[in-house]
Amino acid sequence: MASSFDLIGALPPESPVVLSVPHAGREYPASLAEAARVSMQALTVLEDRYVDQVLLGALRNETALVQRTARAWIDLNRGEHDRDPRLDDGAPAGHLSAKVRSGLGLVPRRTIASGELWRRRLRGDEVTARIADAHRPYHAALAGALEAAHARFGVAILLDVHSMPPIAGSRTRIVVGDRFGRSAAARFVERVTGAVARAGYAQSLNVPYAGGYILERHACPRRQVHGIQLELDRALYLDDRLDRPGIGFDRVTALVRTIIDALEEEALDQPAALAAE
């Protein structure tokens, strides 16, 4: 099976900053369309709509992984164990995470807008095949890129790029996540929040998105592998229908570029920073 993602840039990376875009895929396998009880348009609600284009517009020499296959097929920001027993015959018994209980497990089962997504349950071997074909290769490639960046620079920074629907009743337009301090040193988080503040966007830290499985799996600050999740309000860069790139696209792309530059600068100043601690 062909790869479900694009690996962009050099290996070993030419920058300590490695980018990940796991939820913007717009490729829908034929078998998925046949199994859906809702329209393909309803499934696009699960996408981080066109945030991959924001990232690609911001890239220079960095290495990035960009998932092409839709999140409706498999969610790379969930662990292999996050299988939903209400959908998946191969789901393990035991405690279910809040995400799985809400229907947003390894294979999404439902959305608030459309309810149940699929005509039938999935056989366990079907989901196991998706894990083998899409989930494991993405995470193996991401781990390899981070390891290579760390070997070259002595530090690696994972920036996991997502988008979010507008938060009702909130001024927040950007959410920075570091798993409540567990996935990145404060100095890196401060560089990101500082860049967002200077750009004039209202932001929050870890609320309501603190970072998911990708940061949990790949970030390890004590080993100088830091991970930050960046959530961008889709209304900032899409049109009024939240469907296509809009008038704010270039401004948001410039912000992402500024964030990458700030993280790289902080990472390459690591010896001085460590001496000061």
N, C-alpha and C positions, 0 to 999 in steps of 0.2 A: 504494500500500500504506500502511496506517495506521502511525503511528510505533510502534516496538518498545519505546519507553521513555517514562517520564513526566519532564517537566521541571517541577520544583516550586519555587515561589518567584519572586521578582521578577527582571527583567532591566532595567537593570543590577542586580546583586546588592546587597542591603542590608547584607551582611557580606563581609569579605575571605575568609572561609572558604567554599569551595565543596565540596560532598559528591558522591561518586560511589559507586553500588552496582551493579556490573556483573554479578554472578553469582547474584543471588537470584531471577531470573525464574522464574515457574511457569506460563507459557503455552507449550503444546506444539502447534505447527502440525500439522494433520491429516496432511500428507505426511511429517512426521517420525515420527509414530506408525506409519504404514504401512511405513516403511523399517526400523524397529527390529526386531532379532531378539531383543531382551530386553523385559521389561515396562516400562511407564512408571515403575513404582516403582524399577526398577533405574537408570533415568536420573536420578531425583531425587538420587542420590548425588553428582551433579555440582553440585547447587545449594548455594549458601551459604544454607542453609535458614532462611527467615524473618529473615535479618539486615536485610532492608529494613524490616521492622516495628520492629526496634530503632531504626534510623535515623529512621524517621518519627515514632516516639515521642519522640525526642530533639530534633527540629527545632523551631525557633522561626521566625525570619525569614530563615534561610539559604536559598540556592539549592542544589538537589540534582538530580542525574540518577539515576533508578532504572530499570534495565532490567527489562522485563516478560517478554520472550521468554526461554525457557530457554537456559542455557549449552550444552545438548546441540545446539542449532541453530547457534550460533556463539559463540565465546569472545571477548569484547571486550577481554580482557587479553592477547591475542596480536596480533602484527602481521599485516598482510595477507600477508606473505611466509611466515608460519608454516603453510603448507599441507602436508598429509601425503601423500606420494606413494603410501603404502599404502592410501589411501582416495580420494584426490582426483585425477582425471585432469588437472586444471589446475595441479597442484603444480609449481613451478619446480625445475629440476635444481640440484644443488649441495649445500652444507653444510646439514645439518639440526640444529636446536637440540635440546638434551636433552629439552625438553618435547615436541617433535614426535616424537622417537624413542621416547618413552615412551607415545605415543598420545594426548597431551593438547595437540594443536595447535589451529589456528584453528577447525576442526571436530573435536571429540573423537572418537577412533576406538575407544578401549577404556577400561575401568576395571579396576582390580585385582580387584574383587569379581566382575565379570560377564564379563570378557574382551571379545571383539569385540562392538560394539554394533549394527552395521548389516548388513542382508541383502545389500547390493550396494555397489559403488563409486559415488562421486558423479561426475557429469559436471562438467567444469571450469566450464561456464556456470551450473550450479546454485550452486556455491560463490561464483562471481563475483556472482551475483544477491543472495546473502545479504550479501556485503560491501557492495554498493551500497544495499541496503534497510535494513540494521541496523547494520553496523560503522561505516561512514563517517558516517552521520547522528549517531550517538552521540558520536563523537570530535569532529565539527565543532561540535556543541552544547556539549560540555565545553570545547573550546578557546575558543569564544565567551564562555562564562560566565566563564572565568578571565581572558580579555582585558578583559572589562568590569569585573570586580572590580579588576583591576590599574589600569585607567584611573581608577577612582573612588578607590581607597585608596592607590595607589602600591605595593601589594604584594598578592599573592593566595596563598592556601594551599589546596591540594587535599588533602582527606582521603578516601582511597579505602578504603571499608569492605568487609571480607570476613569470612567465618568459616571455621573449620578443624575437622576432626575432632580429638578428643583425641589428643595426642601420646603414644604408648606409651612408658612408662618415663621420662617427664619430668614435672616439676612445673609446667612452663610452661603458662599458661592464655591468655596474650595475647602476640602477637608484633608488635612495631613495626618497620616496614621503611622505610629511607631509601636503599636501594641502596648501602649501605656509605658513606654520607656524600655521595653524588652528587646526591640529589634534594631535599635540604632543608638549611638552615642548622641547626647544632647547637642553637641556642637554641629552635627550634621542636620539635625532637625531644625535648629535655630537658623541655619543658613537658608533652608527652604522657607520657613515661615517669614523670615526677614524679606526674602525676595517677593513673596506673595503680598506682604504688607506694603512694600514700596510700590508695587503695581496697583495698589488701591483696591484690592478685593477683600471683602469680609471673609474670614476664615475661622475654622475651629480645629482643634487638635484632638484626634481620636473619637470625636462625637459627631455623627453617629457611626462612623466607619474607622475602626482602629487598625485595620489590616487583617488579612485572612491567612489561609494555609500557605500561600507562597512566601510570605514573610516568616511564618512560623517554621517552615521547613528550611529555608535557605539563609536566613539572617542569623548571625552568631557574633555579636559585638565583641565578646571576649577574644575571638579569633581575628578581629579586625575585618569581619564581613558584616556590613551594616545594611539594613533594609528599611525603606520608607515607601509607604503607599500614598499615591497622590490621586485624589478624587476631584474631578472638574465638573462643575454644573454644566449640563449639556446646553442650557440656554445661553451660556457664554460664547459658544462657538458654532452652534447650529442655528438654522432658521426658525421662524416662529412656530413651525410644525414639529420642531425637534427631529427633523428628518434628513436634512442636507446641510453641508457647511454653510454658515451664514456670515454676516458682516463682522462678527467678532473673532472669526477664525484666526486671522493673522496676529491679533493682539495676544490671544491665548497661546499660539505657537511661539511667539516671542518670549512669553513668560516661561514656558517649559524650557526653552533654550537657556534663559537666564538661570533657572534652577539647576540645570545640568552643569553649567559653568561654575556656579557657586559650589556645588558638591565636589566637582573635580578640583577646584582650587583648595577647598578644605582638606580633601584627601591627600593632595600632593604636599600640603603643608603639615602632614602628619608628624614628622619628627619634632618640629617646633611645638606642636600642640601637645605631644606626649611629654616633652620636657617640662612643659608648664603645669602638668597635672600633678 
